[in-house]
Amino acid sequence: MLDAGFSAWDASALATIAQRDHGEVQRLLEAERVRLSASRDGFVEEARRELDALGL
């Protein structure tokens, strides 16, 4: 980044922002994974109840 004309401070700030943004994206993805897993588990549980009720 220094070769592109950014000062050392700007380069450091941009690197910090990119790392923080990456961390935030990872946190959001994990939260969505947990939410989708819970939805899947609920769906499977309901499907099993319905199949049991049908004797399957």
N, C-alpha and C positions, 0 to 999 in steps of 0.2 A: 504494500500500500504506500510505503514511503516513496517507491519508484514512480508511483502514479501522481505524486505531488501532495499527498496528504501529510500533515505534520504528524509527529510521533504521538501527540496528544489525540488528534483526530483518529488516527489509526487505532490507538488503544481504545478510544470510546466506541468506535464502530465494532471492534472485535468484541467488546463487552456487550454491546447491544445485540449482536448476532448470537452470542452464547446465551444471553437471557431469553431472546426470542426462541432459540432452539429448545431451551428448557421449558418454556411456556407451551410450545407446540407439543413436546413430549408429555407434559402434564395433561393437556387437553385430550390428546390421543388416548392416554391411559384412562382418563375419566370416561371417555366414550366407549372404550373397550369394556370397562366395568358395567356401564349402562347396557350395552348390547348383550353382554353375558347374562345379566339379570333378566333381560327380556327373553332371551333364548331359553333360559332355565324355566321361566314362567310358562312359556309356550309349551315346552316339553312336558312339564308337570300337568298342564291342562289337557294336552293330547293324551297322556297316559290315563288320566281320570276318565276321559271320554271313551277310550278304548276299553278300559276295565268295565265301564258301565255297559258297553256293548258285548262284553264277554270275549273280547279278542286279546 
